[in-house]
Amino acid sequence: MNTDVKEAATQLDTIVDFVRWGASRFNEAKLYFGHGTDNAVDEALFLVLQALHLQPGLAPELYHARLTDSEKETVLTLFQRRIDERVPAPYLTHEAWFGGLSFYVDERVLVPRSPIAEAIEQQFAPWLDEDATEKILDLCCGSACIAIACAAAFPWAEVDAVDISAEALEVTRINIERHQLQHQVRAIQSDLFAGLDGKRYELIVSNPPYVDAEDMDSMPEEFKREPVLGLTAGEDGLAVVLQILSQAANHLTKNGVLVVEVGNSEEALVNHFPEVPFVWLEFEHGGHGVFLLQAEILREYHDLFVQACKA
């Protein structure tokens, strides 16, 4: 324990004290925030609450509660690891939040952070008939945060959580059991649609790998702690997305909907298919690069997508 940390252990007392001190140290260390928080104060608060086994939305009067010596040590250890190792905070605590739900995470999966959570909470209105949505697919599911959030939003629907990574699916199963959804959510190992035996869905949602080579090279150290398989997708970031576009129509019902996050590869996708009428979703709480296509549009441009995938 270095001198600054030893001093903190003796001079800081309350939750507010530790959040302020941690935020100052994080800014001093020039950490990157993008795995559930976007600033040093929220990052420090997340770690403090996790160390104290408290949930977000703590009553204001509790922020002035004093920590015990053992609690101080736990908090300061998390802070020091966050600074020294540049590990995303959810990997340190093995917990992340998505759509108001808690998920177990570790280095086998990406940290949940997709803006798609907002669309799920709104049941993808007005694009989806919620009463007629009986089967949902989360493609490239990772932690299964999208699958499980969809199960919560559509409690009558069956949800398939698909990933190519056996290690990621181990985390998927942890979260399915954590939320007691074994009756509703099924984990399937498959290379995209290959193992789905012609199944069709009213809704296919995917947050696939979409980071292009340039963005990958310039990413902060925190992102390099995440599985590369879940991030990179070729020179332009479209390698996986093109496969999804070329095959999705075969796995959607007549009035089905495809929703895919492509992040910063949005421009490359639009340039690749200027004639395709992508619907780009807007989010009140921030986020971009998520498109929606209805099954009829996917069928109309199916040959174009197949040719692009083969090119």
N, C-alpha and C positions, 0 to 999 in steps of 0.2 A: 504494500500500500504506500503510494508516494505521499510526499508532504502535504500537498493540496487536499488529497483525499482524507488523510488523517485529521487535518484541520476541519474539514467538512463534517466528519463524524462527531467531532466534539462541539462544534459551534452551530450546526443546523439541527432543528428540532421538528418542525411541522412539515406536512405534505407540501405546502406552499414554499417553504424554505428550500426543499429538495428540488422541486420543479424549477424554481428560479435558478438555483445553482447549476443544475444539470443543463438547462437551456444555455446558460452562459458558457459552460465548458463545450457543449456541442457546437455552438457558433464559433468559439475560439478554434476548435479543431477542424472547422469547415466541413462538417459532415453533409452528406446529401440526404434529403428527405423526400421520399416518394413511395414508401411502402406502407401506406395507411395514414400517414401524416404528411404535411407539407411545410412544417416549420419546427424550430427547435423546442418551443414551449410545449406544443402538443406531443412531440416525441418524448420529451422528459416526463410529461404527465402520464402517457401511456405506460412507460416503464415503471413509474412509481406505483400506479394503480395495480399493475400486474404483480409487482413484488409484494404488495399488500393484500393480494387476493380480493381486490375490489373491482367493481364493474364501472364502465363509463356512465356518466350522468350522476356522479356522486353528489349528495346533498351539499350545498355550499358551506354549511357550518363545519362539515368534516374536513375541509381543506386545512383547517387550523389545528387538526388533531396531531398530537406528538407521536413520533415513532419510537419504538423500543430500540435498544442497541443492536439486537440481531436484525431487526428490520432495516435499520440504517446500513448495516453491512451488506445486506442483500441488494438494496437499491444502489449503493455505491459500486458494488461489483458489476451489476448490469450496466451502469453508466460507463465504467472503465472498459468493459468488453466492447460496448458500442463504439467507443472512441478508438481503441487499439486495433480491433479486428475489422472494423467497417462492415459488420454483419447487420443486415436489416433487423430492426427491433423485433418483429414477429418471430424470427428464427431464434432469438435469444429466449423468448418467453413461450414459444410453441403455441401461440394463439394469435389469430387475426380475426377481424370483424368484416363482414360483408352483408349488406342488406339487413343490418340489425341483428345478424346471427353470428355466433362465435364458431370458429373453425380451428382445428389443430393443423399446424403447418410445420414443416421442417425443410431441409435443403433438397428433398426429393421433388418438391413442387414449387411453383411460383407463389409469391405472396399475393393473395387476393386483393385486387384494387380496380377492377373493371367498372366503368360507368354503367355497364349493363345492369347493375344492381337496381338502378333507378327505374329502368324500363320493366324489370321483373316486378317490382313493387306496384307498378301501374298495370300489370298484367298485359303489357304490350298493346294497350289501347292506343288508337282505335283499330289497329291492324289485325287483331286476333279476336275470334269469337270465344270468349272465356268458357262459356257453357259447353262448347263443342270441342274443347281442347282436352283430349283423352290420352295422348301419347306425346312425350317431349324427349328430345335428344340433346344432351350436353356433349358436344364433340370437342375432344382435347380437354378433358374435364379437370385434370390436375387434382386439386384438393376436393373437387366436387362442390365448390361453393355455388356455382351457377345451378347445378342440378338440384342441390338441396334448397336453395332459395326458390327455385321454380316449384319444387314439391310443396313448399310452404304457401306459395301464391296460388297454386292449383292443386289443392289437397285431394282432389278426385282423380288426378292424372297419374299415369305410370311414367316414370322417368328413367331413361337409360343414361348412364355416365360412362363415356367411352374415352379411353386413352391408349396410346401405343406403348407407354412405359409401364412395365410391371411394378416398378418401384413407386411411381406416382399412384397407381391403383391401390397400393398398400395404404397410402394416406387417404385415398378416396373411401376405402372401407372403414377406416377409423372414424371418419366423419359421418358416414351413413349410420354406423352404430351409435355414435355420440348423440345423434339427433333421433335415434330409434326409428329409422325410416327403412329398415330392411324389407318391409312389406310394400314399399312404394318406389324405392330407388335401387337400381341394379347396376353393379360395376361390371364393365365388359372390356376386355383387352382386345383392341382392334386397331389396325392401321386405317384410320378414318372410317369409311363405310364398309371396308372389306369383310368384317365379321358380323354384319348385321342381317344377313340372309334376306334381303329384300324388304325389310321392315319399313313402314311408312309412319310419318309423324305429322301432327298438326303444327308443331314448332320445332325447329332445329336452331339451337343457339351455340355459338362457338367463339371462344377467345383463343385462337390458334397462334402458333409462332408467326410473327410478322415483322421482326426487326431486320432491317437491311444491313448490309455489310458496313456501311459508313457509320450508321447509328451505333452498331455494336462496338466498333472500334473506339468510339468517343464516350461510351457509357461510363458513369461513375463506378467506383470500386464496389459499391453495394450491389449493383446489378450482377456483377461477376460472381457473386455468391449463389446466384440462382442457377437452376439447371439450364445449360445451353440449349438442350433439346426443346425447351419450352419457349425459347426466345427467337433464335435465328431461323431465317427462312430464305436463304439465297441472297443474291446480290441486290435485288430490288425489294425483298421482303414479301414477295407474292407466291413463292413456291407452293406453300400449303394452301393458301387461299384459292389459287387457281384449281387445285384438285377438288376442293370443296364445291366451287362453282360448277365444275364439270359433272359432278355426281349428285348434287343435292336434289335436283328435280326428281330423280328416281327414288328418293326416300321421303318425299313430301306428299301429303294428301292433296286432293284437288285444290283446296283453298288454303294450303299450308303456307307457312312463312319461314324464311331463313334470316337469321340475325347474326352478323359476324363483326367482330372488332378487328380493325386493321391499323389502328393508331396512326403513326406518322407515315405509314405506307398508303394512306388515303389518296394522296396526289398521284402516286405511281399507278394505283388501280384505276383512277379516273382517266388518266392518260392512256392506259392500256385499253380501256373500253369506253371511249367517249360517247358511243351510241347507246349505252345501257343506262336506263333511268334509275340509278341507285337512289334510294331514299336514305339520307343521312340523318340519323336521329340527333335531336338536340336535348341537352341535359341541363336541368336547372342548377344542379350542384357541381357542374364542371365535368369535363371530359369531352372527347371528340373521337372521330374515326370509327364510328360504328354504323354499318349500313344494314338496310333491310330490303329484301327482295321477296315478292310474292311468287308462289309456285308458277303461276302463268307466265311471269316475266322470265323465270329461269328456263321454262320450257321454250319460250320464244327465242331465247339467245343460247340455247343448249349447244348447238353446233359450233358457235363462235367460242364458247368456253372450252369445249373439247379441243378445238384446234389450237387455242392458246396454251392449253395444258401440254399438248404434244410438242409444241414448238421448242 
